[in-house]
Amino acid sequence: MKKFLAWLLFVILIYSIQSSFLSLVYFHGIGPDMLLLMTCSAGFLKGKKLGSFYGFLFGLFEDAASGTFFGINAFTQLLVGYLCGIFSNRVLNDSFGLSVVAGFLNTLISFVIIEVIIMLLGYRFDIIAHLQFRLGPLLCYNVVFAWPVHCAVKWMFNKTDEKK
């Protein structure tokens, strides 16, 4: 129970930082997606099962807090956590470049999945404008925040893991 409460407070703290303090530097209403970066790090650190589980929970929390299409972030972050978890035993978890490249690629994958789902739902939008004004800033922010979020998630896993 302590582990769950610690993670709940940690996720609320990260989301609060994302939505309050970092909103001061948003570009056209777009800022970093810290919960996506947390999912990516959880997948690399704990494997595909726990990565997809954490991704689903983080995405569900983000859906409930943001008021967008309910379940879309849960689905995409579940996939991101699973994809990162596939590579968890094949890569060095402490690598700076890994978290930055993974943050870039997972942001791109998540963006494409969300845009395709929105198009399949029948919504029309200018794809070029979305690439320029949504994807561009989102990639820049997530690349900048990938390493600090990875370090924070790693620290949290170290603090909450049971000592044997």
TIRO-2110 file (N, C-alpha, C; in Angstrom, 1 decimal):
// TIRO-2110
0.8, -1.2, 0.0, N, 1, A
0.0, 0.0, 0.0, CA, 1, A
0.9, 1.3, 0.0, C, 1, A
2.0, 1.2, 0.7, N, 2, A
2.9, 2.4, 0.7, CA, 2, A
3.5, 2.6, -0.6, C, 2, A
3.8, 1.6, -1.3, N, 3, A
4.3, 1.7, -2.7, CA, 3, A
3.3, 2.3, -3.6, C, 3, A
2.1, 1.9, -3.5, N, 4, A
1.0, 2.5, -4.4, CA, 4, A
0.8, 4.0, -4.1, C, 4, A
0.8, 4.3, -2.8, N, 5, A
0.6, 5.7, -2.4, CA, 5, A
1.8, 6.6, -2.8, C, 5, A
3.0, 6.0, -2.7, N, 6, A
4.2, 6.8, -3.1, CA, 6, A
4.1, 7.0, -4.6, C, 6, A
3.8, 6.0, -5.4, N, 7, A
3.7, 6.2, -6.9, CA, 7, A
2.5, 7.2, -7.2, C, 7, A
1.4, 7.1, -6.5, N, 8, A
0.3, 8.0, -6.8, CA, 8, A
0.7, 9.4, -6.5, C, 8, A
1.4, 9.7, -5.4, N, 9, A
1.9, 11.0, -5.1, CA, 9, A
2.9, 11.5, -6.1, C, 9, A
3.8, 10.6, -6.6, N, 10, A
4.8, 10.9, -7.6, CA, 10, A
4.2, 11.3, -8.9, C, 10, A
3.2, 10.5, -9.3, N, 11, A
2.5, 10.8, -10.6, CA, 11, A
1.8, 12.1, -10.5, C, 11, A
1.1, 12.4, -9.4, N, 12, A
0.4, 13.6, -9.2, CA, 12, A
1.3, 14.8, -9.2, C, 12, A
2.5, 14.6, -8.6, N, 13, A
3.5, 15.7, -8.5, CA, 13, A
4.0, 16.0, -9.9, C, 13, A
4.4, 15.0, -10.7, N, 14, A
4.9, 15.2, -12.0, CA, 14, A
3.8, 15.8, -12.9, C, 14, A
2.6, 15.3, -12.8, N, 15, A
1.5, 15.9, -13.7, CA, 15, A
1.3, 17.4, -13.2, C, 15, A
1.4, 17.6, -11.9, N, 16, A
1.2, 19.0, -11.5, CA, 16, A
2.2, 19.9, -12.0, C, 16, A
3.5, 19.5, -12.0, N, 17, A
4.6, 20.3, -12.5, CA, 17, A
4.3, 20.5, -14.0, C, 17, A
3.9, 19.5, -14.7, N, 18, A
3.7, 19.6, -16.2, CA, 18, A
2.6, 20.6, -16.5, C, 18, A
1.5, 20.5, -15.7, N, 19, A
0.3, 21.3, -16.0, CA, 19, A
0.4, 22.7, -15.4, C, 19, A
1.2, 23.0, -14.4, N, 20, A
1.2, 24.3, -13.8, CA, 20, A
2.5, 25.1, -14.1, C, 20, A
3.6, 24.6, -13.7, N, 21, A
4.8, 25.3, -13.8, CA, 21, A
5.3, 25.4, -15.3, C, 21, A
5.2, 24.2, -15.9, N, 22, A
5.7, 24.2, -17.3, CA, 22, A
4.8, 24.8, -18.3, C, 22, A
3.5, 25.1, -17.9, N, 23, A
2.6, 25.8, -18.8, CA, 23, A
3.0, 27.2, -19.1, C, 23, A
4.0, 27.7, -18.3, N, 24, A
4.5, 29.0, -18.5, CA, 24, A
5.4, 29.1, -19.8, C, 24, A
5.9, 27.9, -20.2, N, 25, A
6.7, 27.9, -21.4, CA, 25, A
6.1, 27.1, -22.6, C, 25, A
4.8, 26.9, -22.5, N, 26, A
4.1, 26.2, -23.6, CA, 26, A
4.2, 27.0, -24.9, C, 26, A
4.3, 26.3, -26.0, N, 27, A
4.3, 26.9, -27.3, CA, 27, A
3.0, 26.6, -28.0, C, 27, A
2.1, 27.6, -28.3, N, 28, A
0.8, 27.3, -28.9, CA, 28, A
0.0, 26.3, -28.1, C, 28, A
0.1, 26.3, -26.8, N, 29, A
-0.6, 25.4, -26.0, CA, 29, A
0.0, 24.0, -25.9, C, 29, A
1.1, 23.8, -26.4, N, 30, A
1.8, 22.5, -26.4, CA, 30, A
3.0, 22.5, -25.5, C, 30, A
3.1, 21.5, -24.6, N, 31, A
4.2, 21.4, -23.7, CA, 31, A
4.6, 19.9, -23.6, C, 31, A
5.5, 19.7, -22.7, N, 32, A
6.1, 18.3, -22.6, CA, 32, A
5.0, 17.3, -22.1, C, 32, A
5.1, 16.1, -22.5, N, 33, A
4.2, 15.0, -22.0, CA, 33, A
5.0, 14.2, -21.1, C, 33, A
5.1, 14.6, -19.8, N, 34, A
5.9, 13.9, -18.8, CA, 34, A
5.5, 12.5, -18.5, C, 34, A
4.2, 12.3, -18.6, N, 35, A
3.7, 10.9, -18.3, CA, 35, A
4.0, 9.9, -19.4, C, 35, A
4.1, 10.4, -20.6, N, 36, A
4.6, 9.6, -21.7, CA, 36, A
6.1, 9.2, -21.5, C, 36, A
6.9, 10.2, -21.0, N, 37, A
8.3, 9.9, -20.8, CA, 37, A
8.4, 9.0, -19.6, C, 37, A
7.5, 9.1, -18.6, N, 38, A
7.6, 8.2, -17.4, CA, 38, A
7.3, 6.8, -17.9, C, 38, A
6.3, 6.7, -18.8, N, 39, A
6.0, 5.3, -19.3, CA, 39, A
7.1, 4.7, -20.0, C, 39, A
7.8, 5.5, -20.8, N, 40, A
9.0, 5.0, -21.6, CA, 40, A
10.1, 4.5, -20.6, C, 40, A
10.3, 5.3, -19.6, N, 41, A
11.3, 4.9, -18.6, CA, 41, A
10.9, 3.7, -17.8, C, 41, A
9.7, 3.6, -17.4, N, 42, A
9.2, 2.4, -16.7, CA, 42, A
9.3, 1.2, -17.5, C, 42, A
9.1, 1.3, -18.8, N, 43, A
9.2, 0.2, -19.7, CA, 43, A
10.7, -0.3, -19.8, C, 43, A
11.6, 0.6, -19.9, N, 44, A
13.0, 0.3, -20.0, CA, 44, A
13.5, -0.3, -18.7, C, 44, A
13.0, 0.2, -17.6, N, 45, A
13.6, -0.2, -16.3, CA, 45, A
12.9, -1.5, -15.8, C, 45, A
11.7, -1.8, -16.1, N, 46, A
11.0, -2.9, -15.5, CA, 46, A
10.5, -4.0, -16.5, C, 46, A
10.6, -3.8, -17.8, N, 47, A
10.2, -4.8, -18.8, CA, 47, A
8.8, -4.5, -19.3, C, 47, A
8.4, -5.4, -20.3, N, 48, A
7.2, -5.1, -21.0, CA, 48, A
5.9, -5.2, -20.3, C, 48, A
5.8, -6.2, -19.3, N, 49, A
4.6, -6.3, -18.5, CA, 49, A
4.3, -5.1, -17.6, C, 49, A
5.3, -4.8, -16.8, N, 50, A
5.1, -3.6, -16.0, CA, 50, A
5.2, -2.3, -16.7, C, 50, A
5.9, -2.3, -17.8, N, 51, A
5.9, -1.1, -18.6, CA, 51, A
4.6, -0.8, -19.2, C, 51, A
3.9, -1.8, -19.8, N, 52, A
2.6, -1.6, -20.3, CA, 52, A
1.5, -1.3, -19.2, C, 52, A
1.7, -2.0, -18.1, N, 53, A
0.8, -1.7, -16.9, CA, 53, A
0.9, -0.3, -16.5, C, 53, A
2.2, 0.2, -16.2, N, 54, A
2.4, 1.6, -15.8, CA, 54, A
1.9, 2.5, -16.9, C, 54, A
2.1, 2.2, -18.2, N, 55, A
1.7, 3.0, -19.3, CA, 55, A
0.2, 3.2, -19.3, C, 55, A
-0.5, 2.1, -19.1, N, 56, A
-2.0, 2.1, -19.0, CA, 56, A
-2.5, 3.0, -17.9, C, 56, A
-1.9, 2.8, -16.7, N, 57, A
-2.3, 3.6, -15.5, CA, 57, A
-2.0, 5.1, -15.7, C, 57, A
-0.8, 5.4, -16.2, N, 58, A
-0.4, 6.8, -16.5, CA, 58, A
-1.3, 7.4, -17.5, C, 58, A
-1.6, 6.7, -18.6, N, 59, A
-2.5, 7.2, -19.6, CA, 59, A
-3.9, 7.4, -19.1, C, 59, A
-4.4, 6.5, -18.3, N, 60, A
-5.7, 6.6, -17.7, CA, 60, A
-5.8, 7.8, -16.8, C, 60, A
-4.7, 8.1, -16.1, N, 61, A
-4.7, 9.3, -15.2, CA, 61, A
-4.7, 10.5, -16.1, C, 61, A
-3.9, 10.5, -17.1, N, 62, A
-3.8, 11.7, -18.0, CA, 62, A
-5.2, 11.9, -18.7, C, 62, A
-5.8, 10.8, -19.1, N, 63, A
-7.2, 11.0, -19.8, CA, 63, A
-8.2, 11.6, -18.8, C, 63, A
-8.1, 11.1, -17.6, N, 64, A
-9.1, 11.6, -16.6, CA, 64, A
-8.8, 13.1, -16.2, C, 64, A
-7.5, 13.4, -16.2, N, 65, A
-7.1, 14.8, -15.8, CA, 65, A
-7.3, 15.8, -16.9, C, 65, A
-7.1, 15.4, -18.2, N, 66, A
-7.1, 16.3, -19.3, CA, 66, A
-8.4, 16.6, -19.9, C, 66, A
-9.3, 15.6, -19.9, N, 67, A
-10.6, 15.8, -20.5, CA, 67, A
-10.7, 15.6, -22.0, C, 67, A
-9.7, 14.9, -22.6, N, 68, A
-9.7, 14.6, -24.0, CA, 68, A
-10.5, 13.3, -24.2, C, 68, A
-10.3, 12.7, -25.4, N, 69, A
-11.0, 11.4, -25.7, CA, 69, A
-10.6, 10.4, -24.6, C, 69, A
-11.5, 9.9, -23.9, N, 70, A
-11.2, 9.0, -22.8, CA, 70, A
-10.7, 7.7, -23.3, C, 70, A
-9.5, 7.3, -22.9, N, 71, A
-8.9, 6.0, -23.3, CA, 71, A
-7.9, 6.1, -24.3, C, 71, A
-7.8, 7.2, -25.0, N, 72, A
-6.8, 7.3, -26.1, CA, 72, A
-5.4, 7.4, -25.6, C, 72, A
-5.1, 8.1, -24.5, N, 73, A
-3.8, 8.1, -23.9, CA, 73, A
-3.5, 6.8, -23.2, C, 73, A
-4.5, 6.2, -22.6, N, 74, A
-4.2, 4.9, -22.0, CA, 74, A
-3.8, 3.9, -23.0, C, 74, A
-4.4, 3.9, -24.1, N, 75, A
-4.1, 2.9, -25.2, CA, 75, A
-2.7, 3.2, -25.8, C, 75, A
-2.4, 4.4, -26.1, N, 76, A
-1.1, 4.8, -26.7, CA, 76, A
0.0, 4.6, -25.7, C, 76, A
-0.2, 4.9, -24.5, N, 77, A
0.9, 4.7, -23.5, CA, 77, A
1.1, 3.3, -23.1, C, 77, A
0.0, 2.5, -23.2, N, 78, A
0.2, 1.1, -23.0, CA, 78, A
1.1, 0.5, -24.1, C, 78, A
0.9, 0.9, -25.3, N, 79, A
1.7, 0.4, -26.4, CA, 79, A
3.2, 0.9, -26.3, C, 79, A
3.3, 2.2, -25.8, N, 80, A
4.7, 2.7, -25.6, CA, 80, A
5.4, 2.0, -24.5, C, 80, A
4.7, 1.7, -23.4, N, 81, A
5.3, 0.9, -22.4, CA, 81, A
5.7, -0.5, -22.8, C, 81, A
4.9, -1.1, -23.6, N, 82, A
5.2, -2.4, -24.1, CA, 82, A
6.4, -2.4, -25.0, C, 82, A
6.4, -1.4, -26.0, N, 83, A
7.5, -1.3, -26.9, CA, 83, A
8.8, -1.1, -26.2, C, 83, A
8.8, -0.2, -25.2, N, 84, A
10.1, 0.1, -24.5, CA, 84, A
10.5, -1.2, -23.6, C, 84, A
9.5, -1.9, -23.1, N, 85, A
9.8, -3.1, -22.3, CA, 85, A
10.4, -4.2, -23.1, C, 85, A
10.1, -4.2, -24.4, N, 86, A
10.7, -5.3, -25.3, CA, 86, A
12.2, -5.1, -25.3, C, 86, A
12.6, -3.9, -25.3, N, 87, A
14.1, -3.6, -25.4, CA, 87, A
14.8, -3.5, -24.0, C, 87, A
14.0, -3.7, -22.9, N, 88, A
14.6, -3.5, -21.6, CA, 88, A
15.8, -4.3, -21.2, C, 88, A
15.9, -5.5, -21.7, N, 89, A
17.0, -6.4, -21.4, CA, 89, A
18.1, -6.3, -22.5, C, 89, A
17.9, -5.5, -23.5, N, 90, A
18.8, -5.5, -24.6, CA, 90, A
19.6, -4.2, -24.6, C, 90, A
19.3, -3.2, -23.8, N, 91, A
19.9, -1.9, -23.8, CA, 91, A
20.4, -1.6, -22.4, C, 91, A
21.3, -0.6, -22.4, N, 92, A
21.8, -0.1, -21.1, CA, 92, A
20.9, 0.9, -20.6, C, 92, A
20.3, 0.7, -19.4, N, 93, A
19.2, 1.5, -18.8, CA, 93, A
19.7, 2.9, -18.4, C, 93, A
21.0, 3.1, -18.1, N, 94, A
21.5, 4.3, -17.6, CA, 94, A
22.0, 5.2, -18.7, C, 94, A
21.8, 4.9, -19.9, N, 95, A
22.4, 5.7, -21.0, CA, 95, A
21.6, 7.0, -21.2, C, 95, A
22.3, 8.1, -21.3, N, 96, A
21.7, 9.4, -21.6, CA, 96, A
21.0, 9.4, -23.0, C, 96, A
21.7, 8.9, -24.0, N, 97, A
21.2, 8.9, -25.4, CA, 97, A
20.0, 8.0, -25.5, C, 97, A
19.9, 6.9, -24.8, N, 98, A
18.8, 6.0, -24.9, CA, 98, A
17.5, 6.7, -24.5, C, 98, A
17.5, 7.4, -23.4, N, 99, A
16.3, 8.0, -22.9, CA, 99, A
15.9, 9.2, -23.9, C, 99, A
16.9, 9.9, -24.4, N, 100, A
16.5, 11.0, -25.3, CA, 100, A
16.0, 10.4, -26.7, C, 100, A
16.6, 9.4, -27.2, N, 101, A
16.2, 8.8, -28.5, CA, 101, A
14.8, 8.1, -28.3, C, 101, A
14.7, 7.4, -27.2, N, 102, A
13.4, 6.7, -26.9, CA, 102, A
12.3, 7.8, -26.7, C, 102, A
12.6, 8.8, -26.0, N, 103, A
11.6, 9.9, -25.8, CA, 103, A
11.1, 10.5, -27.2, C, 103, A
12.1, 10.7, -28.1, N, 104, A
11.8, 11.2, -29.4, CA, 104, A
10.9, 10.2, -30.2, C, 104, A
11.4, 9.0, -30.2, N, 105, A
10.6, 8.0, -31.0, CA, 105, A
9.3, 7.7, -30.4, C, 105, A
9.2, 7.6, -29.1, N, 106, A
7.9, 7.3, -28.5, CA, 106, A
6.9, 8.4, -28.6, C, 106, A
7.4, 9.6, -28.6, N, 107, A
6.5, 10.8, -28.8, CA, 107, A
6.0, 10.7, -30.3, C, 107, A
6.9, 10.4, -31.2, N, 108, A
6.4, 10.3, -32.6, CA, 108, A
5.4, 9.2, -32.8, C, 108, A
5.7, 8.0, -32.2, N, 109, A
4.7, 6.9, -32.3, CA, 109, A
3.4, 7.3, -31.7, C, 109, A
3.4, 7.8, -30.5, N, 110, A
2.2, 8.2, -29.8, CA, 110, A
1.4, 9.2, -30.6, C, 110, A
2.1, 10.2, -31.1, N, 111, A
1.4, 11.3, -31.9, CA, 111, A
0.7, 10.7, -33.1, C, 111, A
1.4, 9.8, -33.8, N, 112, A
0.9, 9.2, -35.0, CA, 112, A
-0.4, 8.3, -34.7, C, 112, A
-0.3, 7.6, -33.6, N, 113, A
-1.4, 6.7, -33.2, CA, 113, A
-2.6, 7.6, -32.9, C, 113, A
-2.4, 8.6, -32.1, N, 114, A
-3.5, 9.5, -31.7, CA, 114, A
-4.1, 10.2, -32.9, C, 114, A
-3.3, 10.7, -33.8, N, 115, A
-3.8, 11.4, -35.0, CA, 115, A
-4.6, 10.4, -35.9, C, 115, A
-4.1, 9.2, -36.0, N, 116, A
-4.9, 8.2, -36.9, CA, 116, A
-6.2, 7.9, -36.2, C, 116, A
-6.2, 7.7, -34.9, N, 117, A
-7.5, 7.4, -34.2, CA, 117, A
-8.5, 8.6, -34.4, C, 117, A
-8.0, 9.8, -34.2, N, 118, A
-8.8, 11.0, -34.4, CA, 118, A
-9.4, 11.1, -35.8, C, 118, A
-8.5, 10.8, -36.8, N, 119, A
-9.0, 10.8, -38.2, CA, 119, A
-10.0, 9.6, -38.4, C, 119, A
-9.8, 8.5, -37.8, N, 120, A
-10.8, 7.4, -38.0, CA, 120, A
-12.1, 7.7, -37.3, C, 120, A
-12.1, 8.6, -36.3, N, 121, A
-13.3, 9.0, -35.6, CA, 121, A
-14.1, 10.0, -36.5, C, 121, A
-13.5, 10.5, -37.5, N, 122, A
-14.2, 11.3, -38.5, CA, 122, A
-13.9, 12.8, -38.3, C, 122, A
-12.9, 13.1, -37.5, N, 123, A
-12.6, 14.5, -37.3, CA, 123, A
-11.6, 14.9, -38.4, C, 123, A
-11.8, 16.1, -38.9, N, 124, A
-10.9, 16.7, -40.0, CA, 124, A
-10.0, 17.7, -39.4, C, 124, A
-8.8, 17.7, -39.8, N, 125, A
-7.8, 18.7, -39.4, CA, 125, A
-6.7, 18.9, -40.4, C, 125, A
-6.0, 19.9, -40.3, N, 126, A
-4.9, 20.2, -41.3, CA, 126, A
-3.6, 19.4, -40.7, C, 126, A
-3.2, 18.4, -41.5, N, 127, A
-2.1, 17.5, -41.0, CA, 127, A
-0.8, 18.3, -41.0, C, 127, A
-0.6, 19.2, -42.0, N, 128, A
0.7, 19.9, -42.0, CA, 128, A
0.7, 20.9, -40.8, C, 128, A
-0.4, 21.5, -40.4, N, 129, A
-0.4, 22.4, -39.3, CA, 129, A
-0.2, 21.6, -38.0, C, 129, A
-0.7, 20.4, -37.9, N, 130, A
-0.5, 19.6, -36.7, CA, 130, A
0.9, 19.2, -36.6, C, 130, A
1.5, 18.8, -37.7, N, 131, A
3.0, 18.5, -37.7, CA, 131, A
3.8, 19.6, -37.2, C, 131, A
3.5, 20.8, -37.7, N, 132, A
4.3, 22.0, -37.4, CA, 132, A
4.1, 22.5, -36.0, C, 132, A
2.8, 22.7, -35.7, N, 133, A
2.5, 23.4, -34.4, CA, 133, A
2.2, 22.4, -33.2, C, 133, A
2.1, 21.2, -33.5, N, 134, A
1.9, 20.2, -32.3, CA, 134, A
3.0, 19.3, -32.2, C, 134, A
3.4, 18.6, -33.3, N, 135, A
4.4, 17.6, -33.2, CA, 135, A
5.8, 18.2, -33.0, C, 135, A
6.1, 19.3, -33.7, N, 136, A
7.4, 19.9, -33.5, CA, 136, A
7.7, 20.3, -32.1, C, 136, A
6.9, 21.2, -31.5, N, 137, A
7.2, 21.6, -30.1, CA, 137, A
7.2, 20.4, -29.2, C, 137, A
6.2, 19.5, -29.4, N, 138, A
6.2, 18.3, -28.5, CA, 138, A
7.4, 17.5, -28.5, C, 138, A
8.0, 17.3, -29.7, N, 139, A
9.3, 16.5, -29.8, CA, 139, A
10.4, 17.3, -29.1, C, 139, A
10.4, 18.6, -29.3, N, 140, A
11.5, 19.4, -28.7, CA, 140, A
11.4, 19.3, -27.2, C, 140, A
10.2, 19.5, -26.6, N, 141, A
10.1, 19.5, -25.2, CA, 141, A
10.4, 18.1, -24.6, C, 141, A
9.9, 17.1, -25.3, N, 142, A
10.1, 15.7, -24.8, CA, 142, A
11.6, 15.3, -24.8, C, 142, A
12.3, 15.8, -25.8, N, 143, A
13.7, 15.5, -25.9, CA, 143, A
14.5, 16.2, -24.8, C, 143, A
14.1, 17.4, -24.5, N, 144, A
14.7, 18.1, -23.4, CA, 144, A
14.4, 17.5, -22.0, C, 144, A
13.2, 17.0, -21.8, N, 145, A
12.8, 16.5, -20.5, CA, 145, A
13.0, 15.0, -20.3, C, 145, A
13.5, 14.3, -21.4, N, 146, A
13.6, 12.9, -21.3, CA, 146, A
14.5, 12.4, -20.2, C, 146, A
15.7, 13.0, -20.2, N, 147, A
16.7, 12.5, -19.2, CA, 147, A
16.3, 12.8, -17.8, C, 147, A
15.9, 14.1, -17.4, N, 148, A
15.5, 14.3, -16.1, CA, 148, A
14.3, 13.4, -15.6, C, 148, A
13.4, 13.2, -16.5, N, 149, A
12.2, 12.3, -16.1, CA, 149, A
12.7, 10.9, -15.9, C, 149, A
13.6, 10.4, -16.8, N, 150, A
14.2, 9.1, -16.6, CA, 150, A
14.9, 8.9, -15.3, C, 150, A
15.7, 9.9, -14.9, N, 151, A
16.4, 9.9, -13.6, CA, 151, A
15.4, 9.9, -12.5, C, 151, A
14.3, 10.6, -12.6, N, 152, A
13.3, 10.7, -11.5, CA, 152, A
12.6, 9.4, -11.4, C, 152, A
12.3, 8.7, -12.5, N, 153, A
11.6, 7.4, -12.4, CA, 153, A
12.5, 6.4, -11.9, C, 153, A
13.8, 6.4, -12.3, N, 154, A
14.7, 5.4, -11.8, CA, 154, A
14.9, 5.6, -10.3, C, 154, A
15.0, 6.8, -9.8, N, 155, A
15.1, 7.1, -8.4, CA, 155, A
13.9, 6.6, -7.6, C, 155, A
12.7, 6.8, -8.2, N, 156, A
11.5, 6.3, -7.6, CA, 156, A
11.4, 4.8, -7.5, C, 156, A
11.8, 4.1, -8.6, N, 157, A
11.8, 2.7, -8.5, CA, 157, A
12.8, 2.2, -7.5, C, 157, A
14.0, 2.9, -7.3, N, 158, A
15.0, 2.5, -6.3, CA, 158, A
14.4, 2.7, -4.9, C, 158, A
13.7, 3.7, -4.7, N, 159, A
13.1, 4.0, -3.4, CA, 159, A
11.9, 3.1, -3.0, C, 159, A
11.2, 2.7, -4.0, N, 160, A
10.0, 1.9, -3.7, CA, 160, A
10.2, 0.4, -3.8, C, 160, A
11.3, -0.1, -4.4, N, 161, A
11.5, -1.5, -4.5, CA, 161, A
11.8, -2.1, -3.1, C, 161, A
11.2, -3.3, -2.9, N, 162, A
11.4, -3.9, -1.6, CA, 162, A
12.9, -4.4, -1.5, C, 162, A
13.5, -4.2, -0.4, N, 163, A
14.8, -4.6, -0.2, CA, 163, A
14.8, -6.1, 0.3, C, 163, A
15.7, -6.9, -0.3, N, 164, A
15.7, -8.3, 0.0, CA, 164, A
16.8, -8.7, 0.9, C, 164, A
END
